[in-house]
Amino acid sequence: MIRPLLVLRLLTMPCLWMGLVQLVFGELSFMLFKDNVASNFAMPASITLGVSLVLLIAFKKYQLPSVSTREAMLFASLTWLAVGVLGAIPIVTIAHVTFTDGVFESISALTTTGATVLSGLDEMPRTFLMYRQFLQWMGGLGVVIFVVAILPMLNIGGMRLLKAETPGPIKDEKLSPRVASTTHYLWLVYLTITALCAICYYLAGMSVFDAIGHSFSTVSTGGFSTHDASMGYFHSSLLLWICNVFMLLGATNFALHYRVYLAKSIKLYWRDEEMKAFLMIVFVISCLLAFYLYQKGANATFSGAFTESFFHVISFITSTGFAATDLSAWPAVTAVVLIFVGYIGGCAGSTAGGNKVIRNIISLKSVGLELKRLVHPNGVFAMKFQGRTIGADVRHSVMGFMCLAALTTMVFTVLLMTTGLSFVAALSATAACLNVLGPGFAELGSSFAPLTDTGTWMMSFAMILGRLEYFTVLVLFFPVLWRH
């Protein structure tokens, strides 16, 4: 049974946090950047904080001894929606966009998608630009907590596999204080990687402002930039390779990062089956793309083709979405390759989107298992991952997830085409939002501004759907969730 008042009380916490964030940026505008947008943050912050505090006090009697799995799924979905709407208010008032576009931009930031409807970023107030970057960083941390602490408990898309890999694992079917201890580990890892990223960017030539801002969107694999030209603005191969390293770190299981820290051994990265497969996929596809681009003359030098292919493959497979060149000038087949790697995704338990490497591994092993059974009908076979036997329930959950991802892609692509988009634009937009990837192709190559209001709301929903791994959101539309 779902307790609506309990869920409402839970929602006051992320709303309070968003109000506090906006209040801080109002102070930054007034005290540091002095760009005259303080009131655009202070007004919505004051209202949000006031209303949230009133609700928190009113529902004080609803303590949090336990939260059921049903309430956890409802809370997760409503959190991204509520915070997305609240985060949109400064975007609407400062960038002078419609409420529809403002919500899209906010949800894109919080889900670490990186799709944007804005242009002219280089002339916008610095407070506003840093606010966009910080929303991605904040959303990235929320995603990590969700995928490492909550998904294993719900076994959504077979993610119960992560249970044994999570520091402070959850042993039962209710959220417990152990989630809090897990969160502390994640904070430590996330903050450390972000700080290192900012320092490296600064030492490589970025300004302090750009280094901090881009570290937020790199580690969160979000992809927002403070410049219209994204990472191409800096014209630096060194910065691209630094970005590659930290995009890969952001797309790695954060529980694995913590185990490496405890063991003081980076060899654990290579011993992890998912991480090993992830790095091999990146290396092979990047090398093939580099040779292809050089052969087709898309880049004058092989070193340039090598750098750009690695950068864009990593950018897409980690669902970051940074760009360093005009991708529309590349051969058409490269768009298909980049969309494909976007669906592969990063590692489970990370900020990356996509289907996740672990699911692709299990899917391929499932196909291999069926082929073995076809050849040896009486044979007894077991599928293993990381030395552990994979049960039929996990296999079925993973295959169900993969089928749902494919079906959802087809549905959203067709729906977008009915709004007037070409097939390539519709497919790339759907892939960008479901995989929380960001960049589109064809009409949407520069931004998502050409979308109609209907298409924009569909893609806002798609971003939340993809970020919360499909089932978490879709189950809300089934009566079984609401039955006693």
C-alpha positions in Angstrom: 0.0 0.0 0.0 1.3 3.4 -1.0 1.1 6.2 1.6 0.7 9.4 -0.3 1.4 11.7 2.6 4.6 9.8 3.3 5.7 10.2 -0.3 4.8 13.9 -0.2 6.9 14.3 2.9 9.8 12.6 1.2 9.4 15.0 -1.8 10.0 18.0 0.5 13.6 17.0 0.9 14.7 17.3 -2.8 12.6 20.4 -3.1 14.3 22.0 -0.1 17.6 21.1 -1.6 16.7 22.7 -5.0 15.5 25.8 -3.1 18.8 26.0 -1.2 20.8 25.6 -4.5 19.0 28.4 -6.1 19.5 30.6 -3.1 23.2 29.9 -3.2 23.4 30.9 -6.8 21.5 34.0 -6.1 24.2 34.9 -3.6 26.9 34.0 -6.1 25.3 36.3 -8.7 25.2 39.2 -6.1 28.6 38.7 -4.4 30.9 37.1 -7.0 29.7 37.3 -10.6 27.8 40.6 -10.2 25.7 39.8 -13.4 22.3 41.2 -12.1 20.4 37.9 -12.1 20.3 37.4 -8.3 16.6 38.0 -8.1 15.9 35.4 -10.8 17.3 32.8 -8.3 16.3 34.4 -5.0 12.6 34.7 -5.6 11.9 31.1 -6.7 14.3 29.9 -4.0 12.4 31.7 -1.3 9.0 30.4 -2.4 10.3 26.8 -2.7 12.0 26.9 0.7 8.9 28.4 2.4 6.4 25.9 0.9 8.7 22.9 1.5 9.3 23.9 5.1 5.6 24.3 5.8 4.9 20.9 4.3 7.8 19.3 6.2 6.5 20.6 9.5 2.9 19.7 8.6 3.8 16.1 7.9 6.3 15.8 10.7 4.4 12.9 12.3 5.3 10.8 9.2 8.6 9.5 10.4 10.6 7.3 8.0 11.0 3.9 9.6 10.8 2.2 6.3 9.8 2.9 2.7 8.3 0.1 0.6 9.5 -0.7 -3.0 6.3 0.8 -4.4 6.8 4.1 -2.6 10.5 4.1 -3.6 9.6 3.9 -7.3 6.9 6.6 -7.0 9.3 8.8 -5.1 12.1 8.4 -7.6 9.9 9.3 -10.5 8.2 12.3 -8.8 11.6 13.6 -7.6 13.0 14.0 -11.1 9.7 15.6 -12.2 9.3 18.0 -9.2 12.9 19.1 -9.1 12.9 19.4 -12.9 10.0 21.9 -12.8 11.5 23.9 -9.9 14.9 24.0 -11.6 13.3 25.4 -14.8 12.1 28.7 -13.2 15.5 30.5 -13.4 16.1 29.1 -16.9 12.7 30.5 -18.1 13.3 34.0 -16.6 17.0 34.4 -17.5 17.1 32.7 -21.0 13.7 34.0 -21.9 12.4 30.7 -23.1 8.9 29.2 -22.8 8.0 27.1 -19.8 8.0 24.0 -22.0 11.6 24.7 -23.1 12.7 25.6 -19.6 11.4 22.3 -18.2 13.1 20.4 -21.0 16.5 22.2 -20.3 16.1 21.6 -16.5 15.3 17.9 -16.9 18.0 17.5 -19.4 20.5 18.9 -16.9 19.2 16.9 -13.9 19.1 13.6 -15.8 22.6 14.4 -17.2 21.3 14.1 -20.7 22.8 17.3 -22.1 20.3 18.0 -24.8 19.7 21.8 -25.1 17.3 24.2 -26.7 19.6 27.2 -25.9 22.1 29.0 -28.1 24.3 32.0 -27.5 25.7 30.6 -24.4 28.9 32.6 -24.6 27.0 35.8 -24.0 24.8 34.5 -21.1 25.3 35.5 -17.4 28.1 33.4 -15.8 25.8 32.6 -12.8 23.3 31.1 -15.1 25.9 29.1 -17.0 27.4 27.7 -13.8 23.9 26.9 -12.6 23.3 24.7 -15.6 26.6 22.9 -15.1 25.9 22.4 -11.4 22.4 21.0 -12.1 24.1 18.2 -14.1 26.6 17.5 -11.4 23.8 17.4 -8.8 21.7 15.2 -11.0 24.7 12.9 -11.6 25.1 12.3 -7.9 21.4 11.6 -7.6 21.6 9.1 -10.4 24.6 7.3 -8.8 22.7 7.0 -5.5 19.7 5.7 -7.4 21.5 3.1 -9.5 23.8 1.9 -6.7 21.6 2.0 -3.7 18.0 1.6 -5.0 18.1 -0.4 -8.3 19.8 -3.5 -6.8 17.0 -3.6 -4.2 14.3 -3.5 -6.9 16.1 -5.7 -9.4 15.1 -3.5 -12.2 16.5 -4.8 -15.5 18.5 -7.4 -13.6 20.4 -4.9 -11.5 20.2 -7.1 -8.4 23.6 -8.3 -9.7 25.0 -5.1 -8.3 23.9 -6.0 -4.8 27.1 -7.8 -3.9 29.3 -5.1 -5.5 27.8 -2.2 -3.5 29.5 -0.8 -0.5 27.0 -1.1 2.4 24.7 -3.4 0.5 21.0 -3.5 1.1 19.9 -6.9 2.3 16.1 -6.6 2.4 13.3 -5.2 0.3 13.0 -1.9 2.2 15.1 1.2 2.2 17.2 1.1 5.4 19.8 3.3 7.1 22.4 1.4 5.1 21.4 3.6 2.1 22.7 6.5 4.1 26.1 4.9 4.6 26.3 3.9 0.9 25.5 7.6 0.0 28.5 8.7 2.1 30.8 6.4 0.1 29.4 7.8 -3.1 29.9 11.4 -2.1 33.5 10.7 -1.3 34.2 9.1 -4.7 32.2 11.6 -6.7 33.7 14.7 -5.0 37.2 13.4 -5.3 37.0 12.6 -9.1 35.3 16.0 -9.7 38.1 17.9 -7.9 40.8 16.0 -9.8 39.0 16.7 -13.1 38.8 20.5 -12.4 42.5 20.7 -11.4 43.5 18.8 -14.5 41.4 21.1 -16.8 42.9 24.2 -15.1 46.5 22.9 -15.5 45.8 22.1 -19.1 44.8 25.7 -19.9 41.1 26.3 -19.0 40.1 29.3 -16.9 39.0 28.5 -13.3 35.4 29.1 -14.3 35.5 26.8 -17.3 37.5 24.2 -15.4 35.0 24.0 -12.6 32.0 24.1 -14.9 33.3 21.4 -17.3 34.4 19.2 -14.4 30.7 19.2 -13.2 29.4 18.1 -16.6 32.3 15.7 -17.3 32.2 13.5 -14.2 28.4 13.5 -14.3 28.6 12.5 -18.0 26.2 15.3 -18.6 27.8 17.1 -21.5 26.6 20.7 -20.9 29.2 23.4 -21.8 29.6 27.0 -21.0 30.2 27.6 -24.8 28.2 26.9 -27.9 31.1 25.1 -29.5 31.4 22.7 -26.5 34.9 21.2 -26.0 35.8 22.4 -29.5 35.9 25.9 -28.2 39.3 25.2 -26.6 41.1 23.8 -29.7 43.2 21.5 -27.4 44.0 17.8 -27.9 45.4 17.7 -24.4 42.0 18.8 -23.0 40.2 16.2 -25.1 42.3 13.4 -23.7 41.9 14.7 -20.1 38.2 14.8 -20.8 38.4 11.2 -22.1 39.9 9.9 -18.9 37.3 11.6 -16.7 34.4 10.6 -18.9 35.5 7.0 -18.5 35.8 7.4 -14.8 32.3 8.9 -14.6 31.0 5.9 -16.7 32.6 3.3 -14.3 30.7 1.6 -11.5 31.3 3.9 -8.5 31.2 0.9 -6.2 34.2 -0.4 -8.2 36.0 3.0 -7.7 35.5 2.6 -3.9 36.8 -1.0 -3.9 39.9 0.2 -5.9 40.4 2.9 -3.3 40.1 0.4 -0.4 42.4 -2.1 -2.0 44.9 0.5 -3.2 45.1 -1.4 -6.5 44.0 -0.3 -10.0 44.3 -3.9 -11.1 40.8 -4.4 -9.9 39.5 -2.3 -12.8 40.9 -4.9 -15.3 39.7 -7.8 -13.2 36.1 -6.6 -13.4 34.4 -8.3 -16.3 32.1 -5.4 -17.2 34.9 -2.8 -17.0 37.2 -4.9 -19.1 34.5 -5.4 -21.8 33.7 -1.6 -21.6 37.4 -0.6 -22.3 37.8 -3.1 -25.1 34.6 -1.9 -26.8 35.8 1.7 -26.6 39.3 0.8 -27.9 38.1 -1.4 -30.9 35.4 1.0 -32.1 37.5 4.1 -31.7 40.4 2.5 -33.7 38.1 1.4 -36.5 36.4 4.8 -36.6 39.8 6.5 -36.7 41.0 4.5 -39.7 37.7 5.1 -41.5 37.8 8.9 -40.9 41.4 9.1 -42.1 40.7 7.0 -45.1 37.7 9.2 -46.0 39.7 12.4 -45.5 37.5 13.7 -42.7 40.7 14.7 -40.9 43.9 15.8 -42.5 46.2 13.8 -40.1 45.9 10.4 -38.6 46.7 11.7 -35.1 43.8 14.2 -35.5 41.4 11.4 -36.6 42.7 9.2 -33.8 42.0 11.9 -31.1 38.6 12.9 -32.5 37.4 9.3 -32.9 38.4 8.3 -29.4 36.9 11.5 -28.0 33.5 11.2 -29.7 33.2 7.4 -29.2 33.9 7.9 -25.5 31.6 10.9 -25.4 28.7 8.9 -26.9 29.2 5.6 -25.1 29.4 7.3 -21.7 26.3 9.3 -22.7 28.2 12.6 -22.0 27.5 14.2 -25.4 30.4 16.6 -25.6 31.5 17.6 -29.2 34.8 18.8 -30.5 34.0 19.3 -34.1 31.0 19.6 -36.5 29.7 16.0 -36.7 27.5 16.8 -39.7 30.7 17.2 -41.7 31.6 13.5 -41.0 30.4 10.7 -43.3 26.8 9.7 -42.7 27.7 6.2 -41.4 29.5 7.7 -38.4 26.1 9.0 -37.0 24.9 5.4 -37.0 28.0 4.2 -35.2 27.7 6.9 -32.6 24.0 6.2 -32.0 24.8 2.5 -31.7 27.6 3.0 -29.1 25.1 5.3 -27.2 22.8 2.4 -26.8 25.7 0.2 -25.5 26.2 2.7 -22.7 28.6 2.8 -19.8 28.9 0.5 -16.7 26.1 -0.1 -14.3 26.3 1.8 -11.1 27.6 4.9 -12.9 26.3 8.2 -14.1 26.3 6.9 -17.7 23.1 6.1 -19.6 22.4 3.6 -22.3 21.5 -0.1 -21.8 24.8 -0.6 -19.8 27.6 -3.0 -20.7 26.6 -5.6 -18.1 23.2 -6.0 -19.8 24.8 -6.4 -23.2 27.2 -9.0 -21.9 24.4 -11.0 -20.3 22.3 -10.7 -23.5 25.1 -12.1 -25.6 25.8 -14.9 -23.1 22.1 -15.7 -23.2 22.2 -16.1 -26.9 25.3 -18.3 -26.6 23.5 -20.4 -24.0 20.5 -21.0 -26.2 22.8 -22.0 -29.1 24.6 -24.5 -26.8 21.2 -25.9 -25.8 20.2 -26.2 -29.4 23.3 -28.2 -30.3 23.2 -30.2 -27.0 19.5 -30.5 -26.0 20.3 -32.7 -23.0 23.3 -30.7 -21.8 23.3 -28.8 -18.5 24.8 -25.3 -18.9 25.3 -22.5 -16.5 25.8 -18.8 -17.3 28.4 -17.0 -15.2 29.3 -13.3 -14.8 32.3 -12.3 -12.7 32.6 -15.9 -11.5 29.0 -16.0 -10.2 26.2 -18.0 -11.7 23.4 -15.9 -13.3 19.9 -17.1 -12.4 17.1 -17.3 -14.8 15.3 -14.4 -13.1 18.1 -12.1 -13.9 18.4 -13.3 -17.5 14.7 -12.8 -18.1 14.8 -9.4 -16.4 17.7 -8.3 -18.6 16.1 -9.6 -21.8 12.9 -7.9 -20.9 14.7 -4.6 -20.4 16.5 -4.9 -23.7 13.2 -5.6 -25.5 11.5 -2.7 -23.8 14.3 -0.4 -24.8 14.0 -1.4 -28.4 10.2 -1.1 -28.4 10.3 2.3 -26.7 12.8 3.6 -29.2 10.4 2.6 -32.1 7.4 4.2 -30.4 9.1 7.5 -29.7 10.7 7.7 -33.1 7.3 7.2 -34.8 5.7 9.7 -32.5 8.3 12.3 -33.2 8.0 11.8 -37.0 4.3 12.7 -36.6 5.4 16.1 -35.4 7.3 16.7 -38.7 10.8 15.5 -38.0 12.7 13.4 -40.5 13.5 9.8 -39.6 17.1 10.5 -38.8 16.3 13.5 -36.6 13.5 11.5 -34.8 15.7 8.5 -34.2 18.7 10.5 -33.0 16.5 12.6 -30.7 14.9 9.4 -29.2 18.3 7.8 -28.8 19.7 11.0 -27.3 16.9 11.3 -24.7 16.3 7.6 -23.8 20.0 7.0 -23.4 20.4 10.4 -21.7 23.0 11.1 -24.3 22.3 14.7 -25.6 23.4 15.4 -29.2 21.0 14.9 -32.1 21.5 14.8 -35.8 19.9 16.2 -39.0 17.5 19.1 -38.0 18.5 18.7 -34.4 22.3 18.8 -35.0 22.8 22.2 -33.4 20.1 22.1 -30.7 16.6 20.7 -29.9 15.0 24.1 -30.5 13.3 22.9 -33.7 11.1 20.5 -31.7 7.4 21.4 -31.4 6.0 21.8 -27.9 4.5 18.3 -28.2 7.8 16.8 -29.2 9.6 18.7 -26.4 7.3 17.3 -23.7 7.6 13.8 -25.2 11.4 14.1 -25.0 11.3 15.4 -21.4 9.3 12.3 -20.5 11.7 10.1 -22.5 14.7 11.6 -20.5 13.1 10.7 -17.2 12.0 7.3 -18.5 15.6 6.4 -19.7 17.3 7.8 -16.6 15.1 5.8 -14.3 15.6 2.6 -16.3 12.1 2.4 -17.9 10.4 0.0 -15.5 10.6 2.4 -12.5 8.4 4.9 -14.4 6.2 2.6 -16.5 5.1 0.6 -13.5 3.3 3.8 -12.2 0.8 3.4 -15.1 -0.2 -0.2 -14.1 -3.1 -0.7 -11.6 -1.1 -3.4 -9.8 1.1 -0.8 -8.2 -1.9 1.0 -6.6 -3.7 -2.1 -5.2 -3.6 -2.8 -1.5 
